Amino acid sequence: MIEVLYFAWVRERIGLPREKLETGATTVADLVDELRAREPRYAAAFADISALKVALDQELSSFDAPLAGVREVAFFPPMTGG
């Protein structure tokens, strides 16, 4: 079981702040593919992953990172200063 967190416009498009999932994904990219296939709101949220950042267990990571042993995956847009 893995906890997936969604922030900012990702959360708005999906309509959930977080959810717990059973997944067979071995990398973040595999997880994104599974999520995209679930329903249109996920497909919209993950249509352009170049516009997203990912953190695994609260550490910035990459989409090709393995999920083995990971408890939490967070998706969010890049932070901007202001």
MODELLER restraints for C-alpha pairs under 7 A, 6 or more apart:
rsr = mdl.restraints
at = mdl.atoms
rsr.add(forms.Gaussian(group=physical.xy_distance, feature=features.Distance(at['CA:1:A'], at['CA:20:A']), mean=6.46, stdev=0.5))
rsr.add(forms.Gaussian(group=physical.xy_distance, feature=features.Distance(at['CA:1:A'], at['CA:21:A']), mean=5.53, stdev=0.5))
rsr.add(forms.Gaussian(group=physical.xy_distance, feature=features.Distance(at['CA:1:A'], at['CA:22:A']), mean=4.86, stdev=0.5))
rsr.add(forms.Gaussian(group=physical.xy_distance, feature=features.Distance(at['CA:2:A'], at['CA:20:A']), mean=5.57, stdev=0.5))
rsr.add(forms.Gaussian(group=physical.xy_distance, feature=features.Distance(at['CA:2:A'], at['CA:21:A']), mean=5.35, stdev=0.5))
rsr.add(forms.Gaussian(group=physical.xy_distance, feature=features.Distance(at['CA:2:A'], at['CA:22:A']), mean=6.48, stdev=0.5))
rsr.add(forms.Gaussian(group=physical.xy_distance, feature=features.Distance(at['CA:2:A'], at['CA:71:A']), mean=5.08, stdev=0.5))
rsr.add(forms.Gaussian(group=physical.xy_distance, feature=features.Distance(at['CA:2:A'], at['CA:72:A']), mean=5.79, stdev=0.5))
rsr.add(forms.Gaussian(group=physical.xy_distance, feature=features.Distance(at['CA:3:A'], at['CA:19:A']), mean=5.78, stdev=0.5))
rsr.add(forms.Gaussian(group=physical.xy_distance, feature=features.Distance(at['CA:3:A'], at['CA:20:A']), mean=4.38, stdev=0.5))
rsr.add(forms.Gaussian(group=physical.xy_distance, feature=features.Distance(at['CA:3:A'], at['CA:21:A']), mean=6.31, stdev=0.5))
rsr.add(forms.Gaussian(group=physical.xy_distance, feature=features.Distance(at['CA:3:A'], at['CA:71:A']), mean=6.18, stdev=0.5))
rsr.add(forms.Gaussian(group=physical.xy_distance, feature=features.Distance(at['CA:3:A'], at['CA:72:A']), mean=4.74, stdev=0.5))
rsr.add(forms.Gaussian(group=physical.xy_distance, feature=features.Distance(at['CA:3:A'], at['CA:73:A']), mean=6.28, stdev=0.5))
rsr.add(forms.Gaussian(group=physical.xy_distance, feature=features.Distance(at['CA:4:A'], at['CA:18:A']), mean=5.47, stdev=0.5))
rsr.add(forms.Gaussian(group=physical.xy_distance, feature=features.Distance(at['CA:4:A'], at['CA:19:A']), mean=5.43, stdev=0.5))
rsr.add(forms.Gaussian(group=physical.xy_distance, feature=features.Distance(at['CA:4:A'], at['CA:20:A']), mean=6.15, stdev=0.5))
rsr.add(forms.Gaussian(group=physical.xy_distance, feature=features.Distance(at['CA:4:A'], at['CA:72:A']), mean=5.84, stdev=0.5))
rsr.add(forms.Gaussian(group=physical.xy_distance, feature=features.Distance(at['CA:4:A'], at['CA:73:A']), mean=4.83, stdev=0.5))
rsr.add(forms.Gaussian(group=physical.xy_distance, feature=features.Distance(at['CA:4:A'], at['CA:74:A']), mean=5.73, stdev=0.5))
rsr.add(forms.Gaussian(group=physical.xy_distance, feature=features.Distance(at['CA:5:A'], at['CA:17:A']), mean=5.91, stdev=0.5))
rsr.add(forms.Gaussian(group=physical.xy_distance, feature=features.Distance(at['CA:5:A'], at['CA:18:A']), mean=4.28, stdev=0.5))
rsr.add(forms.Gaussian(group=physical.xy_distance, feature=features.Distance(at['CA:5:A'], at['CA:19:A']), mean=6.71, stdev=0.5))
rsr.add(forms.Gaussian(group=physical.xy_distance, feature=features.Distance(at['CA:5:A'], at['CA:73:A']), mean=6.17, stdev=0.5))
rsr.add(forms.Gaussian(group=physical.xy_distance, feature=features.Distance(at['CA:5:A'], at['CA:74:A']), mean=4.49, stdev=0.5))
rsr.add(forms.Gaussian(group=physical.xy_distance, feature=features.Distance(at['CA:5:A'], at['CA:75:A']), mean=6.26, stdev=0.5))
rsr.add(forms.Gaussian(group=physical.xy_distance, feature=features.Distance(at['CA:6:A'], at['CA:17:A']), mean=5.16, stdev=0.5))
rsr.add(forms.Gaussian(group=physical.xy_distance, feature=features.Distance(at['CA:6:A'], at['CA:18:A']), mean=5.88, stdev=0.5))
rsr.add(forms.Gaussian(group=physical.xy_distance, feature=features.Distance(at['CA:6:A'], at['CA:74:A']), mean=5.92, stdev=0.5))
rsr.add(forms.Gaussian(group=physical.xy_distance, feature=features.Distance(at['CA:6:A'], at['CA:75:A']), mean=5.17, stdev=0.5))
rsr.add(forms.Gaussian(group=physical.xy_distance, feature=features.Distance(at['CA:6:A'], at['CA:76:A']), mean=6.32, stdev=0.5))
rsr.add(forms.Gaussian(group=physical.xy_distance, feature=features.Distance(at['CA:7:A'], at['CA:17:A']), mean=6.69, stdev=0.5))
rsr.add(forms.Gaussian(group=physical.xy_distance, feature=features.Distance(at['CA:7:A'], at['CA:75:A']), mean=6.30, stdev=0.5))
rsr.add(forms.Gaussian(group=physical.xy_distance, feature=features.Distance(at['CA:7:A'], at['CA:76:A']), mean=4.96, stdev=0.5))
rsr.add(forms.Gaussian(group=physical.xy_distance, feature=features.Distance(at['CA:8:A'], at['CA:76:A']), mean=6.46, stdev=0.5))
rsr.add(forms.Gaussian(group=physical.xy_distance, feature=features.Distance(at['CA:10:A'], at['CA:45:A']), mean=5.42, stdev=0.5))
rsr.add(forms.Gaussian(group=physical.xy_distance, feature=features.Distance(at['CA:10:A'], at['CA:76:A']), mean=6.52, stdev=0.5))
rsr.add(forms.Gaussian(group=physical.xy_distance, feature=features.Distance(at['CA:11:A'], at['CA:17:A']), mean=5.45, stdev=0.5))
rsr.add(forms.Gaussian(group=physical.xy_distance, feature=features.Distance(at['CA:13:A'], at['CA:41:A']), mean=5.94, stdev=0.5))
rsr.add(forms.Gaussian(group=physical.xy_distance, feature=features.Distance(at['CA:13:A'], at['CA:44:A']), mean=6.99, stdev=0.5))
rsr.add(forms.Gaussian(group=physical.xy_distance, feature=features.Distance(at['CA:13:A'], at['CA:45:A']), mean=5.66, stdev=0.5))
rsr.add(forms.Gaussian(group=physical.xy_distance, feature=features.Distance(at['CA:14:A'], at['CA:41:A']), mean=5.26, stdev=0.5))
rsr.add(forms.Gaussian(group=physical.xy_distance, feature=features.Distance(at['CA:14:A'], at['CA:42:A']), mean=5.76, stdev=0.5))
rsr.add(forms.Gaussian(group=physical.xy_distance, feature=features.Distance(at['CA:14:A'], at['CA:45:A']), mean=6.52, stdev=0.5))
rsr.add(forms.Gaussian(group=physical.xy_distance, feature=features.Distance(at['CA:25:A'], at['CA:31:A']), mean=5.11, stdev=0.5))
rsr.add(forms.Gaussian(group=physical.xy_distance, feature=features.Distance(at['CA:26:A'], at['CA:66:A']), mean=5.68, stdev=0.5))
rsr.add(forms.Gaussian(group=physical.xy_distance, feature=features.Distance(at['CA:26:A'], at['CA:67:A']), mean=5.41, stdev=0.5))
rsr.add(forms.Gaussian(group=physical.xy_distance, feature=features.Distance(at['CA:26:A'], at['CA:68:A']), mean=6.79, stdev=0.5))
rsr.add(forms.Gaussian(group=physical.xy_distance, feature=features.Distance(at['CA:27:A'], at['CA:64:A']), mean=5.71, stdev=0.5))
rsr.add(forms.Gaussian(group=physical.xy_distance, feature=features.Distance(at['CA:27:A'], at['CA:65:A']), mean=5.43, stdev=0.5))
rsr.add(forms.Gaussian(group=physical.xy_distance, feature=features.Distance(at['CA:27:A'], at['CA:66:A']), mean=4.24, stdev=0.5))
rsr.add(forms.Gaussian(group=physical.xy_distance, feature=features.Distance(at['CA:27:A'], at['CA:67:A']), mean=5.12, stdev=0.5))
rsr.add(forms.Gaussian(group=physical.xy_distance, feature=features.Distance(at['CA:28:A'], at['CA:63:A']), mean=4.84, stdev=0.5))
rsr.add(forms.Gaussian(group=physical.xy_distance, feature=features.Distance(at['CA:28:A'], at['CA:64:A']), mean=5.91, stdev=0.5))
rsr.add(forms.Gaussian(group=physical.xy_distance, feature=features.Distance(at['CA:28:A'], at['CA:65:A']), mean=5.93, stdev=0.5))
rsr.add(forms.Gaussian(group=physical.xy_distance, feature=features.Distance(at['CA:28:A'], at['CA:66:A']), mean=6.54, stdev=0.5))
rsr.add(forms.Gaussian(group=physical.xy_distance, feature=features.Distance(at['CA:28:A'], at['CA:67:A']), mean=6.45, stdev=0.5))
rsr.add(forms.Gaussian(group=physical.xy_distance, feature=features.Distance(at['CA:29:A'], at['CA:63:A']), mean=5.04, stdev=0.5))
rsr.add(forms.Gaussian(group=physical.xy_distance, feature=features.Distance(at['CA:29:A'], at['CA:64:A']), mean=5.88, stdev=0.5))
rsr.add(forms.Gaussian(group=physical.xy_distance, feature=features.Distance(at['CA:32:A'], at['CA:46:A']), mean=6.95, stdev=0.5))
rsr.add(forms.Gaussian(group=physical.xy_distance, feature=features.Distance(at['CA:35:A'], at['CA:42:A']), mean=5.90, stdev=0.5))
rsr.add(forms.Gaussian(group=physical.xy_distance, feature=features.Distance(at['CA:36:A'], at['CA:42:A']), mean=4.97, stdev=0.5))
rsr.add(forms.Gaussian(group=physical.xy_distance, feature=features.Distance(at['CA:36:A'], at['CA:43:A']), mean=4.14, stdev=0.5))
rsr.add(forms.Gaussian(group=physical.xy_distance, feature=features.Distance(at['CA:36:A'], at['CA:46:A']), mean=6.33, stdev=0.5))
rsr.add(forms.Gaussian(group=physical.xy_distance, feature=features.Distance(at['CA:37:A'], at['CA:43:A']), mean=6.69, stdev=0.5))
rsr.add(forms.Gaussian(group=physical.xy_distance, feature=features.Distance(at['CA:51:A'], at['CA:77:A']), mean=6.17, stdev=0.5))
rsr.add(forms.Gaussian(group=physical.xy_distance, feature=features.Distance(at['CA:52:A'], at['CA:75:A']), mean=6.65, stdev=0.5))
rsr.add(forms.Gaussian(group=physical.xy_distance, feature=features.Distance(at['CA:52:A'], at['CA:76:A']), mean=5.63, stdev=0.5))
rsr.add(forms.Gaussian(group=physical.xy_distance, feature=features.Distance(at['CA:52:A'], at['CA:77:A']), mean=4.61, stdev=0.5))
rsr.add(forms.Gaussian(group=physical.xy_distance, feature=features.Distance(at['CA:52:A'], at['CA:78:A']), mean=6.22, stdev=0.5))
rsr.add(forms.Gaussian(group=physical.xy_distance, feature=features.Distance(at['CA:53:A'], at['CA:75:A']), mean=5.90, stdev=0.5))
rsr.add(forms.Gaussian(group=physical.xy_distance, feature=features.Distance(at['CA:53:A'], at['CA:76:A']), mean=5.40, stdev=0.5))
rsr.add(forms.Gaussian(group=physical.xy_distance, feature=features.Distance(at['CA:53:A'], at['CA:77:A']), mean=5.71, stdev=0.5))
rsr.add(forms.Gaussian(group=physical.xy_distance, feature=features.Distance(at['CA:53:A'], at['CA:78:A']), mean=5.90, stdev=0.5))
rsr.add(forms.Gaussian(group=physical.xy_distance, feature=features.Distance(at['CA:54:A'], at['CA:60:A']), mean=6.00, stdev=0.5))
rsr.add(forms.Gaussian(group=physical.xy_distance, feature=features.Distance(at['CA:54:A'], at['CA:61:A']), mean=5.71, stdev=0.5))
rsr.add(forms.Gaussian(group=physical.xy_distance, feature=features.Distance(at['CA:54:A'], at['CA:62:A']), mean=6.43, stdev=0.5))
rsr.add(forms.Gaussian(group=physical.xy_distance, feature=features.Distance(at['CA:54:A'], at['CA:73:A']), mean=6.96, stdev=0.5))
rsr.add(forms.Gaussian(group=physical.xy_distance, feature=features.Distance(at['CA:54:A'], at['CA:74:A']), mean=5.56, stdev=0.5))
rsr.add(forms.Gaussian(group=physical.xy_distance, feature=features.Distance(at['CA:54:A'], at['CA:75:A']), mean=4.75, stdev=0.5))
rsr.add(forms.Gaussian(group=physical.xy_distance, feature=features.Distance(at['CA:54:A'], at['CA:76:A']), mean=6.47, stdev=0.5))
rsr.add(forms.Gaussian(group=physical.xy_distance, feature=features.Distance(at['CA:55:A'], at['CA:61:A']), mean=5.17, stdev=0.5))
rsr.add(forms.Gaussian(group=physical.xy_distance, feature=features.Distance(at['CA:55:A'], at['CA:73:A']), mean=5.77, stdev=0.5))
rsr.add(forms.Gaussian(group=physical.xy_distance, feature=features.Distance(at['CA:55:A'], at['CA:74:A']), mean=5.11, stdev=0.5))
rsr.add(forms.Gaussian(group=physical.xy_distance, feature=features.Distance(at['CA:55:A'], at['CA:75:A']), mean=6.73, stdev=0.5))
rsr.add(forms.Gaussian(group=physical.xy_distance, feature=features.Distance(at['CA:56:A'], at['CA:70:A']), mean=6.50, stdev=0.5))
rsr.add(forms.Gaussian(group=physical.xy_distance, feature=features.Distance(at['CA:56:A'], at['CA:72:A']), mean=5.79, stdev=0.5))
rsr.add(forms.Gaussian(group=physical.xy_distance, feature=features.Distance(at['CA:56:A'], at['CA:73:A']), mean=4.77, stdev=0.5))
rsr.add(forms.Gaussian(group=physical.xy_distance, feature=features.Distance(at['CA:56:A'], at['CA:74:A']), mean=6.57, stdev=0.5))
rsr.add(forms.Gaussian(group=physical.xy_distance, feature=features.Distance(at['CA:57:A'], at['CA:70:A']), mean=6.37, stdev=0.5))
rsr.add(forms.Gaussian(group=physical.xy_distance, feature=features.Distance(at['CA:57:A'], at['CA:71:A']), mean=6.26, stdev=0.5))
rsr.add(forms.Gaussian(group=physical.xy_distance, feature=features.Distance(at['CA:57:A'], at['CA:72:A']), mean=4.92, stdev=0.5))
rsr.add(forms.Gaussian(group=physical.xy_distance, feature=features.Distance(at['CA:57:A'], at['CA:73:A']), mean=6.34, stdev=0.5))
